[in-house]
Amino acid sequence: MENGTEITTPHIAMLATPGMGHLIPLAELAKLLVSKHGFTATLMTFASTASKTQQAFLSSLPSSISHVSLPPVSLSDLPPGAALETLISLEAVRLIPAITSALKQLKTRHNVVGFVADLFGADTFDAARDARLRSYLFFPSNLLTLSLMLHLPEIDANLTCDFKELAEPVQLPGCVPIPGTEILSPLQDRSNECYKWMVHHGKKYREADAILVNSFDEIEPDVAQILCQPEPGRPPVYPIGPLIQTGSTADKEGRAECLDWLDKQPANSVLYVSFGSGGTLTKEQMDEVAHGLELSGQRFLWVVRSPSGAGDLSSNYYDAESKRDPFAFLPEGFRERTKERGMVVSSWAPQMKVLAHEATGGYVCHCGWNSTLETVMHGVPIIAWPLFAEQKQNAVMLSEGAGIALRLEKREDDVVEREEIARKVRELMEGEEGKRVRRKVTELKEAAAEGMKEGSSSMALARWWRCGGKVVVGVKDADEVMICG
């Protein structure tokens, strides 16, 4: 008892919309709140994402973090070919009654102090309001993308064409200029329903009581300074990253063969090639990558997935395992010719352990934000090869802003030719530009580690909890609570 009020363990409810790239950092936030601030937590997930990959991940979480699978909802009324962003957004809206019910049930068993939804779940703030809880947005990407989303309703009101048709780059406060063609993919066609959903989300974000962002000050210093200042009509913003996966089910499944292979390679000599859990290439582009790696003469570890027709977002978004044998799509004789200095693995590799290995000296990266933060935390320089979502604008920021990536030149049909691949690989692994980006990523590695330990990110999380969470403990009605910025 304290001042007549019983102090109980604070409990946070969290909603992860589809995609392991959303779930993993949200779970890491839950772990931090458990370990550093004495929380317990419940993760809510969609029935549409109940893959073996997700189930194994959820089962590996500490006992203080429970999980609830929300009931399935029908999306059969949507037209064929509806964008992934539309599917996720509408599923979230249709789950509001179920989320409201789940939150009210949690309140009967726990001292629930708030509700956190990720970037496609802003509509579910309505459920938190019905359950008389404060609502917070967890943004798993960077400050650049958050800034775009917050400004999007205003930008949209003044746009007279598609982003890809803009003559000048988009200039957001404190951010590197982004060419319209590089703006995140759901915004490239204003006539598409997913564009309207993104504008809608940008408006809903301002209803949050605070926004937690999986980034850190040093990688985006100018925009961090701007967004972390109070602004009327906008929730306070807290950069609390980098949140990257700690521990995994793979740790219990024995050592991967590729790690044994890396043990035999010289320090900083291997280029890691992977396009993320949702990314695939066309057959033509796979051929160019294979020949480019062979031409480069460098050691490599390539995670191969069976090709897609379009070469952007895999149909395996919810479960990254290749449905066909990817080796069958490699050029004839490629594995035999490169076996002395290269290794090709199917579908998956223990990425964190690969990046942490002393033999790994570079990463051909799709610029998904989770993978970007993982490579920064391990001090590995990047060749940027973005595919979909916000990856293209991330690539601009990482090369021209943060200075930790080299960019690839593409043909007009978006194919990167083998000679360009070989040239950039050699430059990263042996050239002066490679040395420059290696120095910069080493600096960011040190800054990120310090920020999570006792620096800016750790203080931002504590400040949010002190201002927006801890004072809620023991209070029945969230309406009684004041939140500072």
N, C-alpha and C positions, 0 to 999 in steps of 0.2 A: 504494500500500500504506500502511496505517496500523495500527500495533501488530500487524502480521502478518495483518491482515484486509483483503481486497480490497474497496474501496468501489465499488459500482456504482450506476447510476442507479435510484432507487426507482420502482417501477411500481405503480399502483393499478388494480384491477379494479372496475368499477361496473355495477350492474344498474338499468336504467330500466324500470319497469313501464309499461303503456300510458297514453298521454296526453302531448301536447306540454308540458303544464304540469308533468309530472314530468321529462321529458327535458331541457328547456331549462335549468333551474337546476342539474341534475346536471352537464350539460356545462360550465356556467359554473364550477362547483366544480372540475372537471377542469382548465379553463383556468387558474384561480388556482393550483392545485397545480403546474402546469407552469411558469407564469411566475414565481411567487414562491418556489417550493421545489424546483425542478429535477426534477419528476416526469416520467414518461410515463404514459399511461393507456390503458385499453381500456374502451369502453362496450359493454355487452351489451343488446340489445333483443329484443323478442318478434317472432316471425314475423307475429303477428296485427296488428302495427302498422306493417307495411312499406308505408306510404302514400307517395305522391310528396312530400308535405309533409315527412315524416320523412327520406326518403332525401336530399332536397335539403339539409336541415339538417345531417345527418351528413356529407355531402360537403363542406360548407363549413368543417368544423372543422380546426384545425391538424394538420399531419402527425404531431405528437407524440401525438395522440389518435386511436387506431384504433377500429374498431367491428366487432362481431360480431353477426350475426343468429342467434339461437338457433333450433333446429328447431321446426317446428309441432307442436302437440299437439292431440289431439281433445278437444272439450268437448261432443260430440254427446249424451252421456248426461245432460246437465243439462236440466231441464224448460224448456219455452218461457217466455220472459219472465223468466229468471233475471237478477238485478240485476247491473249492471256490476261492482260490487265483488266479487261472488261469482265472476264469470267471471275477473277479473284474479287474484284470490287463488288459485283452483284451478289456473289456468294456471301460476302461479309454483310451486306445489307439484309439479305434474307435470313441471316443467322442472328439478327439483333434480338428477337424474342428468346431464343435459346440461350444467348449470352446473358441476357437480363436475368433469366431464371437461374442460370449457373452462378452468377454473382450473388444473388440473394441467398442461394443455398450455402455458398461459401461463407457468407456473413453469419450464418447460424452456427458455424463451427470454428471460425477464425476471427481474429481482429483484423479484418481487411481494411487497409489504409489507402488503397488506391487501385486503379486499373490502368495498365499500360497496353496500348495497341501499337502495332508497327505500321509502316508507311501506307499500306492498302486498307487499313482497318479504322480509319478516322471516323467513318459513319457509326462505328460501334461505341463512340463516345456517348451516343444516345442511350445505350444500354447502361453505361456507368451512371449517367444522370438519373435514369429510372431506379437504379439501385442505390442512389444517394452516395455516390463515390466520386472522388476527384479522378480526372482522366488525364493521362500523359501520353504523348507520342514518343515512340522509340523509332528513330530514323537510322536504319542500318547502313546507309550510305554516307556520303561526305557532306561537308558544309556547302560546297559548290552546288550540289544537287538540291539540297534543302533550300538554298537561296533562290534557285530557279523555281522551285515549287511554291515558295511563299510569294514570289513576284508574278507567278504565272497568270493569275486572274487579271492583273493590271496589264501585263504584256499582251494577253489574248484580246483584251478590249481595244488595243491599238493596232493589232496585226491586220494587215490587209492581204496577206499571202501566207503560204506555208513557210515554216522555218527554213527549209532547204532552198527557198527562193530568195531569201534575204541577201541584199547586196553587201551588208556590213555584218560583222560578227555581233553576237549578243554580248553586251557588256553589263554584267551584274556587279554591284558594289563590292569591291575588294577581291574580285575574281579575275582570272585570266580571260581574255576575250575568247568566246567559243563560236566558231563558224556555225551558221545555221544547219549545215549538213551533219554536224557532229552533235547537235542537241539530241537528248535521249530519244530513243526510237519511238516510244508511244506518242510523241508529239510531232512526228514527221508528216502526218496526214490529218489536217484539221477536220476533214469530213468523217473520219473514223470515230466510232463511238468511244474508243479508248481515250482519244484526245479529250473528249468532253469529261470523261471520268477523271482524268488527271487535273484538269482545271477545277473540277469539283473538289478533289482532295486538297488542292492548294488552298481553297477557301476554308475547308473543314479543319485544316491544321491550326488555324488561328483560334479554334475553340478549345484547344488543349490548355491545361493549366501550366504545362511546361513541356519543352521538347528536349529529349536526350538524344545526342548524336554520336554515332560511332566513328568519331574522328578526334584529332588532337590539334592543339594550337600551332605547333611547329610545322606541320605539313601544309597548313592553310592559314598562315599567320594574319594576312590582311582581312580576309573575310571572317576569321574567328574574332578579331578585334571588333568588327562591325556588328556581327550577330550577337555577341555576348554583351553588348550595351543594351540597356532597356529601350524599348521602342513602343509608343502607345499603339494599342491594337494588336500587338504581337506577343505571344507567350515568351517567357524567358527561355534562352537556349543554353544548354549545358553540354559542351564537348567532353565526353567521358571515355573515349577510346584511346588506343585501339583495343577492342574486345575481340580476341581471337580464340579459337577452340583450344581448351586445355584438357588433355586426356581424350581418349576416344575408345570405342569398342575394338578398334584395330590393335590397341595395346595388348589385348587379351587373346589375340588370335595368332600369335607367333610372329616372328620377324619376316618381313617381306623380302623376297628374293632380290628386289632391286637395291635394297640397302646393303646386302652382301656384295653386290656388284659395285656399288659406290665405294665401299671400303677399299677396293683394289685400285681406285683412281687417285691421281695426284690432287692435292688441295686446289680448290677454285678452278678446276679444269672442266667440269661437266655443265652443260647447258640443259636445264630442265625445261621441257616443253609440255604444256598442258593448257587446255582451253576451258577449264572449269567443269562443274557438274552438269551444266545445261548446254554447253556449247559443242557444236560439231562443225565440220568443214564439208564442202562438196568433194566429190571424188577428184575433180580436177585440182582443187586446192591441196588435197592430201598428197597428190603426186608432186606438186611443186614443193611442198614442205619436205617430203622425203628426199628429193633431188637436191634441194637447197642445203639440207643438213649434210648430205653426202659431199657436196661441193665445198662446204665450209672447212672440212678437214678437222672439225672440232669434236670432242666427245659430247655425247648427248644421252639423255634419258627422256623418252617420248611416251606420254600416255595417249594411246590411240583409241578413238571410238569410231564405230561404223559411221559412214558419211550420211549427211542429210541431203535433201534435194536443194534447199535454199542456202545451207551453210551458215545459219545464224543461230536460231533457238531450237534446241533439240526437242524432239517429241518426247524425250525421256526427262522432261523438266522435273517431274516428281521423283524419279528414280534413275540415277545416272548410268546404270549398267547398260552396256551395249546389248541390243537385242539380236545382232548378227555378229559373226566373227569379224572383228575389224582388220585382222591381219590379212584376210583375203582381198582387201582393197588396196594393199600396199603395192608399189611397183615390183614387178617380178625380179627376184634376186636381191632386193634391197637389204633385207635382214642379213643375208649371207655376206654381202659385200661390206657391210658396216659392223659386223659382229665383234671386231677387235676393239672398236672405240664407241660403239653405241648399243643401247638397249631399248627395246620397245616393249611396253607392257599394255595389256588390254584393260581399258575402261577406268582403272583406278590405281592410284599409288598413294602411300601414306604421306601426303603432301607436306605436313608440318615436319616430319622427320627428314624428308628429302631436302627441304629448305634449310633445315638446321645442320645438315651434314657438311663437314668441312670440304668435301669434294665438289659441292655445288657452287658454281661461280656465276651463274646467270639464269634468267627465267624468261622464256617466251610466254607472256602472260596475257590473258584476255581482258585484264583490267577490271574484273569484277572486284568490288570493294573488299570483300572478305579476303580474297587471295592477295590483293594489294597490301592490305595491312599485315598479312602473314609474311610476305616477302620483306616488308619494311622492318618488322620485328626481328627478322633474321639477317638483315643487312645484305640482301641479294639484289643486284641491279636488274633492270627490266628491259626487255624488248616488247613494246606495247603492240598487241594485236587484238583490238576490240572487236566484238561481234554484235552484241545487242544490248537492250536496256540502256543504262547510263554509261556503258563502257567506253563509247567513243569520246564523250566529253571528259571522262576520267583520264583517258589517254592524253588529251590535250593538257589537262592540269598536271599530270605526272611528268610530262616532258618539258612543257614550257613554264610551268609554275614551280613544282617541287624539284624538278631537275634530276629525277632518278630513273628516267626511261629514255630509250631511243625509239623513234617512230619508223615505221615501214612505209615505203611508197607503194601505192597500189595502181594497177591499170584502171582504165575507165570502167571496166566491167567488175571492179572490186577484187580482182585476183592479184595476189602478191607473187611475183615471178621468182623462180629458184635463184637467179643471180642476185636479186635484191636480198633474199633471205640469207644467202651465203655471205654477202658483203656485210650485212648488219650483225650477223652472228660473229664473224671474225672481229668486227669493230668492238663489240661488247666484250668479247673474251680477251682480246689482245691489244686493241687500239687505244688512242689517247682519249677519245670520247668515252670509251668504256671505263677508263680510269677515273674520269671526271664524275660520271654517274655513280661509280662505286664509292667514291669519297663522300658524295652527298648522301647516299642511302645509309652509309655508316653513321653519319652525323644524326640522321633522323632515327636510326635504330637506338642510339643512346638517348636521344630526347624522349622517344616514346617509352622506353623502359623507365626513365626517371619520372615521367608524367604519371605512369600507372602506379609507381611505388609511393611517391610522396609529392609529386609535382602537380601540374595544372589539371590533369584529368582526374586524379584522385581527389583533389580539392573541389573540383566541379561536382563530382558525385556526392561528396559530403555536404556541399553547399545546397544542392538540390534536396537532399534528404533532410537537412536541418531546416530548410526554408519551406519545403513542400511536402515532407512526409512525416518526419518524426513527431511534429506537433499534432498529428492526427491521432496518435496512439491514445486509446481510451476515450475518444470522442465519438459519440453516436452518429451525429449528423454532420456530414462534410460541409454543409452550408454554414456551420459555425466557425469554420477554420479560415484563417488568413494565410495567404501564401506570399512570401516575399520573392523578389526577382533576383 
